[in-house]
């Protein structure tokens, strides 16, 4: 039987800064603000005969790439039932209840999420990392991606291989 090991990947450079507002209902949302988000992962794999389990630099590089894609953007949720996003020239026109906001397209990312929360971002980042061709055939038995919007405020999304 192979011994399993769990490796935590949490580097200082796995971070991004972004603006957002959380939507609570059709009539309630946070004010626009920003966070210094942190990203980490935990992976489990069998230890091979060479004493290595998995080249986890692959996961570090994939997470860093995802952080770089989100860094210094305004983040909007494409699938919020309480938000209307329309393109108007160089801007996104965003309406929530009676509030109308305009954001430069070049400074904004519309993400395939229901809300810009650490929960939703953890799910999205896990899906993006898992779908990457560099992980095809990797001997992972589980992979978890965590996102933080504060020093002790984390959300995690986990995948486990079928038994």
C-alpha angles and dihedrals in degrees: 000000000000119000112235124218131191119216123196116211109199114147127171090237094058095095144099137192118226143159124232146138125227115232114220100176143333089290105027132069140146121261116261110276141144141240139199097231123202126203130202138166139204121202133184125204139151118269109245129220088266092059093252126113105189139335094257091181083084090063092045091052093047092049092047090052091051091048091051091051091056100038118121097000136124105242122214129182112237095198103046110132088209099053131072116203119189131172115237112175109292092352143073111227106211124190127190114173104311095339117103118190132179123211127183109249092223090058096043137075120197104207127201091249138112093227137001098250133133088248093058093041092052090054092047095048093047091052092048094049094045092050094053114113091228089071095050109124093007112152093235119146093185140004127191127186121198130195125195130195093182139019095274102018113097137160122196136198119196136198123193127190116245111263 
